[in-house]
Amino acid sequence: MIGVDRHLISRVGSSIAAARERAGITVEQVSGALSISPELLHEIESGSVDAVAQLDLLMFLKIVRAIGSSAQDILSDE
């Protein structure tokens, strides 16, 4: 990926993990509901550039919805 903002990828991954944990949802529950591997979700949450490269907008929105959050909350700087 050209021009990758590693800080942004890491922050988004951390935000997804934090929102999932606040909701009391496991990686396995989210990955099972979305038919993705738990390993892929864990890598996304860990900020892996390679994992995020596999993430399209639709899957991002599905993950956010599955953890009971919003794209705005995940992408917020706060």
C-alpha positions in Angstrom: 0.0 0.0 0.0 1.4 3.3 -1.0 1.2 6.2 1.4 0.1 4.1 4.3 -0.6 6.1 7.5 0.5 3.4 10.0 -0.6 5.6 13.0 -4.1 5.8 11.5 -4.3 2.0 10.9 -3.1 1.3 14.4 -5.6 3.8 15.9 -8.5 2.4 13.9 -7.5 -1.2 14.9 -7.3 -0.2 18.6 -10.6 1.6 18.4 -12.3 -1.5 16.9 -10.8 -3.7 19.6 -11.8 -1.3 22.4 -15.4 -0.9 21.1 -15.7 -4.7 20.8 -14.4 -5.3 24.3 -16.7 -2.6 25.8 -19.6 -4.4 24.1 -18.5 -7.6 25.7 -18.2 -9.3 22.3 -15.4 -11.8 21.6 -13.3 -11.9 18.4 -14.8 -15.3 17.8 -18.3 -14.0 17.9 -17.6 -11.2 15.5 -15.6 -13.3 13.1 -18.3 -16.1 13.2 -21.1 -13.6 12.4 -19.1 -12.1 9.5 -17.6 -15.4 8.2 -14.0 -14.1 8.5 -11.2 -15.8 10.4 -10.6 -14.8 14.0 -7.0 -14.4 13.0 -7.8 -11.8 10.4 -9.9 -9.8 12.9 -7.2 -10.0 15.5 -4.7 -8.7 13.0 -7.0 -5.8 12.0 -7.4 -4.9 15.7 -3.6 -5.1 16.1 -3.0 -2.6 13.2 -1.5 -5.0 10.7 -1.0 -3.2 7.5 -1.3 -6.5 5.5 -4.6 -7.3 7.3 -6.0 -3.9 6.7 -5.1 -4.2 3.0 -7.7 -7.0 2.9 -10.3 -4.8 4.5 -12.7 -3.1 2.2 -15.2 -0.4 3.2 -18.1 -2.8 3.3 -16.3 -5.2 5.6 -15.2 -2.3 7.8 -18.8 -1.2 8.2 -20.0 -4.8 8.9 -17.3 -5.1 11.6 -18.4 -1.8 13.1 -22.0 -2.8 13.1 -21.3 -6.2 14.6 -19.6 -4.6 17.6 -22.4 -2.1 18.1 -20.4 0.9 17.1 -20.4 3.4 14.3 -17.8 4.4 11.7 -17.8 7.9 13.1 -16.9 6.6 16.6 -14.2 4.3 15.3 -12.6 7.0 13.1 -12.9 9.8 15.6 -9.7 11.2 17.0 -11.1 11.3 20.5 
